[in-house]
Amino acid sequence: HVGGWGSLERAGCTWALEGTRVWHCDPLLPGLGPPCVEYDPVPSVPWINAGSRRCLNSVDGGGIRGDPHIAFAHGGRADFRGGERKLFNFLSVPGLAVNVRTEESIFKLHDARLTVNGTYITELHVCALVGGSKRKWANASFWASELNQENWGWRLINGTCGGQRFKLGKGGFKKCEELAVEVDMASATFSLRDWTITARGNHVMTRVSGPKHRIDVTFTASGEAVARDQPHGVIGQSFRSATPRNGKVDLYPVAGSFTTSAMAEGAIEGTAAMYEVMSPFTTSFAFSRFAAESREVPALRLANLAAEAGVVE
């Protein structure tokens, strides 16, 4: 850990500058001080410019980040390896499913003393039924492979709205009935009926092999979403918990070789295999809520129902 960088780490800083020195900090979860690595020479990334010490980008609290570390809604954490190019449902509510794909990656930690065989999320797929009685299908996918060296792209998102294809890149926006998709530089936000899914693309640092970019994901519920929809999925189920969920985490050694194995055991209902889906827009799995009916929520219960969770590195 780099002395004197505590405030940047606590702020979730991932890129920071001190004069012409560039540091990269991969934030993990609260209480797990992230390692910071000095880059020399400076990476060829146009938005890194010399200047005073400052944070260049930040990460929201709660989520799925990197080699997937999960921060659940209402507290708690776990790690989730997934599998080579396997798809898992992370959020399932009536009329909305969010699936992610994991890919294996070899990377270095601890000043290259540790070689890790882990995974990253490289695709995020949103499937929704929109338009009320129209029951129109809306699909949208975020592809880490479309990010360029500068960590943005013109074709980050592709999808369909009622069968009509669309593509989105930097600064793009698409509204399909009540589903809204908006792209910034390396991030995209999917909003539907009090649910917001934010996907942030990032470089895979200290990579040896595997994908060059990853996706970090944050899930946010507001208003009556949780009480109405009774969410499930690897992340979704944690919104229904009144207490923190804690599951198995990988304990990384200081040096040598290490293969991750945790699959959120102890924090999720059933086993990880029960959340695996066959294709990007598959909505059915053991605990699917996609075809279920939303519940009526009394007005008095609508206060203080907002929550956030996600998957982080």
C-alpha positions, 0 to 999 in steps of 0.5 A, a space after each residue: 500500500 502506498 503511504 499517504 494515499 488513504 484519502 484517495 483509497 477511501 474515495 474509491 480512486 482508481 487512477 491518481 496523479 502526483 506530479 508526473 507520477 501515475 498510480 493505479 488503485 484497484 478498490 476492493 470492498 470496504 475494509 480491504 485496503 486496495 493495492 496501489 501500483 505506480 506506473 512507469 512509464 505512464 500508460 498511453 492513455 490520453 486522459 492521463 495528464 500531469 498535474 497535482 495529486 488528484 483522483 481521476 475517476 471514482 467508483 460508487 460504493 457497493 457493487 461488483 468490481 474486478 476479479 469479481 468481488 461482490 458487495 451485497 445490498 444492505 452489507 455483506 460481501 463474497 467473491 464469485 469466480 463464475 466460469 470460463 465464458 459462463 453466463 449467470 443471472 445477477 438480477 431477476 424481477 418481473 419483466 427484467 433480467 440481467 445476466 453477466 458473462 465471466 471470462 478467465 484471466 491471468 494477472 499479477 498482484 503484489 508487485 508481480 510476486 503473485 500470479 492469479 488465475 481469476 475471472 472478470 465480467 466481460 459482458 452484461 446483458 439486459 432483457 426486458 418486457 416493456 410497453 405494458 400490454 404491448 409486451 414488447 421485447 427490449 434487449 441490450 448488451 454491454 461488451 467490454 471487448 468494444 472498449 479501446 485503448 483509451 477505455 471508450 468505444 463507439 459500439 459499447 452497446 447493441 440491442 433491439 427494441 421491438 425487433 428493431 436493432 440499435 447500437 450505442 457508443 460514447 454519448 449515446 442514448 436510447 429509449 425503448 418504451 420505459 427502458 432507458 439506456 445511456 452511454 457516457 465514455 466507458 460506462 452505461 446506465 440501464 433504467 427501468 421501473 425503479 431499477 438502475 443498472 450501471 456498467 463501467 468498463 475498465 482496463 484489466 491491470 497487470 494482465 498476463 493473458 485473457 480479456 483486456 477490459 472488464 466490467 464493474 456493475 452496480 445495481 440500485 433499487 429505489 421507491 417500491 422496487 424491492 417490496 413490489 418485485 421481490 428480486 432474485 438472482 445472485 445479487 438481486 436476492 440481497 435486496 430482500 434481506 434485512 441483514 448483511 449477507 456474507 459468503 465465501 471469499 478468496 484469500 490471496 497469498 502474498 506470493 506464488 500462484 493462486 486460483 480463485 474458487 469462491 462462488 458466493 457460498 453461504 450468501 446465496 440461495 442454493 448453489 451458483 450453478 442454479 443461476 447459470 443461464 444458457 444464453 445472454 437473454 435467457 430469463 429462466 433459471 431455478 429462482 427466476 422472477 421474470 414471469 412472476 407478477 409484481 405485488 401491490 405495495 401499501 403506500 405506508 411501506 414505500 418510504 426508505 426502500 432504496 438500496 444499492 449493491 453491485 459487483 466489484 474487482 
